[in-house]
Amino acid sequence: MYESIVPLRQLMPQEPAPPSIEAMRGKVEQILGKTTAAPLEDRIKAQHHRIQRGLLLYETCSSEELQVFCQQRGINLPRGCYRITRRARDEMIERLESADDNIIFHKYVDLPAELGLLVIESYMSSVPRVSLNDAPPPICGVSRTVRHDSLATFYQNRTLPLCYDLRGSSPKLHIISYYIKSRLCDSEVGYIRKYSIDGLFDSDSYSYFTLHIAKDGTGYQILDKKEPVLEREKRIVAKMVEQMKASLDGMLAETGKIVPATSDASRWVRMWERAWKDVDYEERVERNRIHRPLAGPPLPP
């Protein structure tokens, strides 16, 4: 059975649900307490993300502490910040959070690129190689400068599994959607270099191949192919792979690099659908050709 051959099928039902906005709000309120004015969802998500990264929620600080933080970090204080108002606090918090996201460690920047990468790789070698569901280690969130190298190293050996269900009337992306929709943002998907792509035709008939993207994004390989049982299914897979190659070649021709995005997973659904329809069309043409009466001279009276 397909489920016994491919562990992915067994794992899919066990994926945890993404945290709801209420769960995020609860985490934030554990630190900040409940407020009379309900924050916007985007703000709740941003605060929850800071908690996950182990960063301070500046709302817990007094206005005087915020002023000191701004002065220590060379941040120009907004006009009127010396008058303790809600607007002044919000502006200082916004500037401090922006500084956190864009902080530069000058000593790291001064290293040669190759040596800086060795530092990151040395750190990452101590990070357990677990599932893609695990959040990146804290080093991936300390600054924009370190984030690029550390995320590239973190994701380069991890595989994003995608399963396309072809058993119904049209293809469906039966992916571990928790990864794409909740845990991984577009900027992180761009670092993934390996995809396992399954096409499930029946419980005993499936296709499988892996897409390997070069570390620098300038090339790709499609490997580890496993074909389904029926000839018709093999033709569908061949057409799907042909379309995927054309799409990847187009990216290389246009930008010189392959940078995957979350939208690609859905775009590949349409490729499966086109491949399916192309094979259906070819079969109809062939049936019509076989059943069409042969042309010839008219029968004698």
Secondary structure, DSSP 8 states (H G I E B T S, - for coil): -HHHH-HHHHHGGG------HHHHHHHHHHHH---SS---HHHHHHHHHHHHTT---GGGS-HHHHHHHHHHTT----TTTTS--HHHHHHHHHHHHHHHHT---HHHHHS-HHHHHHHHHHHHTTS----TTS---GGGGS-HHHHHHHHHHHHTT-EEEEEEE-SSSS-EE---HIIIIII--HHHHTT--EEEEEEEEETTEEEEEEEEE-TTSS-EEEEEEE--SSHHHHHHHHHHHHHHHHHHHHHHHHHSS----HHHHHHHHHHHHHHHHHHHHHHHHHHHHHHS---------
